[in-house]
Amino acid sequence: MISTRENMILCLQDIGCTGDRQQRILQMCEQNDDAEILRELKRRRCELIEEMHSIQQQIDRTDYLIRAHENSHRRK
């Protein structure tokens, strides 16, 4: 059976929290520092959203290039 700590480690790894950040959050859990845990998780969420926006921009630019290329070939 997976312990609560093991589950937390797996979840942290899934969201990209490893190394020092993971250790800090686990230490906060041991200290029952809910406010800091939430602050750190919200910070990570913001980072993920920023990454998502960056990737969305790349997708949009790729779509633009595809459409431009398709349109240039239709004119020929």
C-alpha positions in Angstrom: 0.0 0.0 0.0 1.2 3.5 -0.9 1.7 5.8 2.1 0.5 9.4 2.1 4.2 10.5 1.9 4.8 8.2 -1.1 1.6 9.5 -2.8 2.7 13.1 -2.2 6.1 12.3 -3.8 4.5 10.7 -6.8 2.1 13.7 -7.2 4.9 16.2 -6.8 7.0 14.4 -9.5 3.9 14.4 -11.8 3.7 18.2 -11.6 7.4 18.6 -12.1 8.5 19.3 -8.5 11.8 17.5 -7.9 14.9 18.0 -5.9 15.1 20.9 -3.5 11.6 22.0 -4.2 10.1 18.6 -3.5 12.1 18.3 -0.3 10.9 21.7 0.9 7.3 20.8 0.3 7.7 17.4 2.0 9.3 19.2 5.0 6.3 21.6 5.0 4.0 18.6 5.1 5.8 17.1 8.1 5.5 20.5 9.8 1.8 20.8 8.8 2.5 24.2 7.3 -0.6 24.2 5.1 -0.3 27.9 4.2 3.2 27.5 2.8 2.3 24.2 1.0 -0.6 26.0 -0.7 1.6 29.0 -1.6 4.2 26.7 -3.1 1.7 24.6 -5.0 0.0 27.8 -6.3 3.4 29.1 -7.4 3.9 25.8 -9.4 0.5 26.1 -10.9 1.3 29.6 -12.2 4.6 28.3 -13.7 2.7 25.5 -15.4 0.2 28.0 -16.8 3.0 30.2 -18.1 4.5 27.1 -19.8 1.1 26.3 -21.3 0.7 29.8 -22.7 4.2 29.6 -24.2 3.4 26.3 -25.9 0.0 27.7 -27.1 1.9 30.5 -28.8 4.2 28.0 -30.5 1.1 26.0 -31.7 -0.5 29.2 -33.0 2.6 30.2 -34.9 2.9 26.7 -36.3 -0.8 26.8 -37.4 -0.1 30.2 -39.1 2.9 28.8 -41.0 0.9 25.7 -42.1 -2.0 27.9 -43.4 0.5 30.3 -45.1 2.2 27.4 -46.8 -1.0 25.7 -47.8 -2.3 29.0 -49.2 0.8 29.6 -51.2 0.5 26.2 -52.8 -3.1 26.7 -53.7 -2.2 29.8 -55.7 0.2 27.9 -57.9 
